[in-house]
Structure formats: structure tokens, C-alpha cells
Amino acid sequence: MSDLRAQSVVAFGGGHGLFASLSALRLLVDDLTVDDLTAVVTVADNGGSSGRLRGEFGVLPPGDLRMALAALCGDDTWDVTWSRVLQHRFAGEGEMRGHVVGNLLIVSLWELLGDHVDALDWIGRLLGAKGRVLPMALTPMVITAEVAGLLDEPDELVTVRGQVEVAITSGTISSIALEPADPTVCPQAVEAIGAADWMVLGPGSWFTSVIPHLMIPALREAIVTSEARLIVVLNLEEQPGETHGLGPGDHLAALIEHAPDLAPAVVLADARCVGDDAPALEQTVASYGARLVLADVMADDGTPRHDPVKLAATYAHIMSGD
């Protein structure tokens, strides 16, 4: 190993993609490869339990924050039990149907403490979390997308509003934007980026969980000017609706189109998923001044999920400089 010092890592994203990445990175906290881990989470969800709470209380949507906290929970019985409680979704037929305990707990602490970060830190302590979870901004965001293919004229663009609506669009997304365009960024997130050795962007819903971090001016400035090295983790497959028809190179191109000053150091992709497209992807990655790492990071059960143990080993390999 060329660098034996434990690393400080900031991971960006939301939903299941960030959950997978954090589940891997927390393993590196256990083996001391990583000594400081921070998740910076998208806050634009407008669906499900999060959307209902956001609409009723005017708060940040808590769902992606909750999932990130659950991914970082400790290993003992106490931590695992509270993580299960945090993720519990109510059944039944009444008004509570579909709500998640952790979402309610987060909103309760926001109301009691009056501080987004303090509340998330309290829940992190309850779970024995192996890292810190922060929102990317302190105000709820609305994602809008310019989408082609929804009208008779195939190239005509239509504006689609809302994270859920953008994620399931049947058209082709040309670009996204956020409202408000220049929100108050979480200052602790900017501080963590400034102190990081590595940043991890992706995997996840590309236009609604990954790219939004680059659309907030203060956050993007912190990312592109940071001395930390950036790992971009590509998805294992296209996502119906949001990235239908996009290959690995197209995902990377969309990222750079939204942030031309972004300079990834490493692009990580699963070797099996890339297959015969590897030479073309390597050329694309090189054109952005980055190094392509192809590894086996997919679950062995055939589902398009990143395996935490495999992903952790690959992260450790990259961060060690091997």
C-alpha cells in the first residue's frame, strides 16, 4: 500500500444507491481503512412517506436521510434492532399506512431541536452509526427536468417537475435543474468536503439522486475545488424511465455535461456489466482525465445490486493506491 494513513471519505447520493455505497464504506471504518465517513444526501424526494411529511410540515424529506443512517448502523444487537425500527413501514388501512418510523422520528427531532444536523446526529448515536449523515441543503428542493419525446415533435422539450415524476418519465431527459437554484447549503457538508481525502459520487438514480449535488452552486464549488480525489461509481444497469437507453459512458457524459469542471480521479464500473463495451468506456473515461477501474462488485444472486463486501474491497484497493 502506498498510503497507510486512514482516509476521510465523503459520499454523495440518495436512496438505494447511497445505501449500497455506505454499507460498503462502513466496513472500511471497521477495518480502519477509513477513519472519518460522511454522507451528504439529496433532499428532493416528493413521494411516499417523505413526500407526505414534506407537504404537511414543510420539512426536508427525511426518507433518504433515514436510509443513509440505517446503512451506517453498528453491528451489536442494540444498533441492529434500532436500525430495523428506523426502517419499519406501517401497514394497515388508516392514515399511518405507508409511513416509516424513522421518517417520523427524524421530523420529531427536527421539531424538538430546531436543527437539522443535531437531530440527525442524535439518531446516529442511537444507531451506533459508523459515520455522519448530512443533508445537501437546508431547504427542500424541487427537481425539474427538460425532457424530449413526450410530444408529437420528438425533439421538443417539456419541463417535468418533481423527483418522482422525473424518475418515471417515459421521455429522454436532456438536463435537470433545482428549485431554488441557490439554496442554503449545509455548512457541515462543505466543511467535510474540505477535509476529505476521497469523495464518492454514485451509484444511484442518476438524474434525481446523483447529479443534483452538482446543481447547488456552493456544494459544487466545494466539490470541484476540493483536494480530495473523486470516485464516480457507475450504475450496474440503466434505470427504467430515468436513464432508459443510457450505457455506462452515457451516464458519465451526462454527469460531465451538468458539471464540466468536474474532474474525477477514478471511474468504477462492474466488469460483467460493461462487458464488450470496456474499450470504449476506457477511452471515454481517459478523455476526462480519469482512470477506469473494472471490478466484480455486483451481487452474485443475479440482481442488479452492488455487493457491500465486494464494493468495500474495491474501495479499499482504490484508496490504497494499489
N, C-alpha and C positions, 0 to 999 in steps of 0.2 A: 504494500500500500504506500502511495506517495504522500498521503496526508492522514496521520494517525489521530489528529485532533477531532473530537466530536463536533458535529456540524449543527448549525442553526438553520432550520428549514421553515419556509412559509409556503403553504399550499392553497391554491385558489380554486373555487368552483362552487358546486352546489349539488344537492340531490344524491342519487346513487353513485355518480361518478366520483364525487369528492369523498363519499363514504368509503369507496374501494381504495382510493389513494391513501386516506388517513388510516384505514385498517392496516395497510402495509407499513406506513411510516411509523405508526405506534410500536410496531415490532422492533424497529430500529432504535427507538427510545429504550426499549427493554435491554437491547444488547450494547447500548452506549455508543452506537454509531451516530445517533442524533441526540443532542442534549437539550435542544430547545425547539419545540414544534408549535406552530401557529397556523390555524385555519382561518382564511378570510373568505366569507361566504356571501353568495349572491342573495339579495333581498328584493326580489321582484315577483315572487310567486303570487298568483291571484286565484288559485284553485283550491278545492278541498277545504280541509280544516283551517289551513293557513289563510286562505282567501276569506273565509267566513270571519275569522278573528280580525283580520286586517280591516275588513269592511265595517265591522261593528265597533271596534275600538280605535281605529286609526293608527295601529301599531305596525311595526315591521312584521312581515310574515315570518312566523317562527319555525316553520317546518324544516327548512334546510339547515338552520342553526341547530335544531334538535338532533337531526341525523348526524351532523358532524360531531356533536358531543357524544352521542351513542357510539360512534366509531372509535373514539378515543378512550372509552371507559377502561378501568382497570380489570384485573383478572380474578380478584377474590370474589367470594360469594356475595358480599355486600354490594360491590361495584356492579357485578353482572345482574343481580336482582334489580337494582335501581335502573340499570340500563333497559331491562325488559319493561319495567314500569313506565319509563320515559317513552318507550315505543308503542305502548299499548293503545290500540284503537277501539273505541266503544262500538258495540253492536247495538241491537235493539231497533226500535222504530220511532223513537222520540227525537227531541231536538238535539240530544247529545250524540246521536248516531253519526259516526264518521270522525268525530273529534278525537284527537290524540292527547293522552295525558300530559306528555312533555310540552306540547304546544300551550296547554292551559297553564302549566307550571311556569313556563317562561314568561307568559303575559302577566301572570300574577306577580312575579318578582319584579317585572318592569314597573308595574303599578306601585308596588310597595317601596321599591328602592329608588325609583325615578332615574335609573341609569342603566342603559342597555348593557354595557360591558360588565358592570358589577354583578348584574343579575346572571349573566352567562358564566362568570367566574364562580359564583355560588353553586350553580348546578354542576360545573366542572368538578368542584371539590366534593360534592355529593357522590359523584360517579367515580372518583379517583382518576379523573381524566389525565392522560399522558401528554397533554398539550392544552393550548388555549384556543377558544373559538371566538371570532370577532366578526361583526357584520361589515360588509364592504362600505356601507354608507349608513348614516343615522336617520335617514328618511326613507320611507317605502318608495320603490322605483316602479315605473311602468315601462315595459319593453314595447317598442314599436318596430315593425319590420316593413321594408319595401319588398313586395312580393310580386313576381311575374307569374303568368299562366292562370290567373283566376278569371280573366275576361276573354271575350271572343278574340281580341287582339292579343296574341300570346306574349308580346314584349311589353305591353302596357303594365305599369306598376300600380299596385294597390297597397295602401297603408293598412296593416293589420295591427291591432292594439291588444296587448295583454300577453303574459307569459304562456298561458295555456293555449290561447288562440294562435300564437306564433308557433308553438311546439307542434301543433296538429295541422298546420296549414297544408293544403294539397298543392300549393304552388311552389315556386322556386324562390328562396329567399335571396335577395340581392344585397341587402345591408340591414343593419339594425341601429336603433338609437335608443336613448333612455330619456325619460321624463321624470324629474327635472334633469336637464342636461349637465348641470354642475352642482350636484348635491354636496352636503357636508359629509366629507369622508370621515371614517372612523380614525381618529388620530393615532390610536394604539396600533392600527394596521400599518400605517405609514412608518411608525417607529420600528415595528417588527421587520418590515421590508428593508429598512436602512441597516439593520443589524444582521441580516441574513447572510449565510454562505450560499444557500441554494434556494431557488423558488421553483415550485411545481405548478404547472398550468395544465388542467385536464387530468384525466378524461372526464367526459360528461356531455350533457346536452350542449352542443357546440355554440348555438346562437343564443340560448337562453340561460346557460349557466357558466360558460367559459368566457366567451367574448365580452360579456357585459363588464367584466373587471377592467377591460381596456378602454371602456367608453366613459369612465369617470375621470375627468382631467387630472385631479390631484393624485388619484391612485395610479393612473397610467404613467404620470411623470415619475412617481416613486419607483415603479417597476422598471421603466426604461433607463433610468439614471442610476439604479442600484448597481453596486459592485458584485452582487450575488449572481451566480450562474443560473440560467433558466433552463429547466427541463420541460419540454412540451410533450405530453403523453397523448398519443392519438387513440381514438376510439377503435374498438375491435370490429365494428361494422357500421354501416350507415344507419341512421335513425329514421324510421318511417315518418314522413311529414317533414320534419325539421331539416334533415340532411339527405333526403332521398336522392340517390344517384351520385352522391359525392364519394370519391375514393379517398385514400389516405393523403395523397398530395393535394387534393382539393380542399380538405379540411385545413391543412397548413396554409394554403394560399388564402383562404377566407380569413384566417387569423391575421395574416400579414396585411391583407387589404384593409382591415379595420385599424391596424396599428403598424404603419410602415416603418416606424422607428424601433419596433421590437426586434431584439437580437437574441434569439435562443442559442444556447450553447449546445444543447443535446435535444434531439427528437427521438422519442422512444415509441416503437411500434412492435406489435406481436408478429413474429416471423411467419407463423402459419397464416395469419390473416392477410399479410401483404403478399405472400406467395411470389408469383412471377413478376409482380409489379415492383419488386425490390430495386432493380437498377434505376428505374425511372424515379422512384421515390428518393433514392440516394442522391440523384442528380438535383432534384428539387430542393432537398434539404441543404445540399452543398451550396446552392445558389444563394441561400440566405446566411451563409457563413457558419452553419451548424454541422454537427456530427450526428449521423444516423446510428442508433443502436437498435438492432433487431434481436429480440429475445423471446423466449417462451414465457408469456405472462398470462395466458388465458387459462381459465378453469378447465380441468380435464373431463368434466361431465358434458362437454359439448355446448354448453350455454355461453352466450357472448358476455362473459363476466371476467373481470380481472381477478386472478387468484392472489390473495393477500400475501401468502408466503413467497410465491414466485416473484411478485412485484417488489416485495421488500428486498429480496436478494438482488434483483436488478438495480434498484435504487442504491443499495449499498455498493455494488460494483461500480456504478457511475460515480458516486460521491468519493470513492476511494481513489479514483484516477487510474484504476487497473485497465 
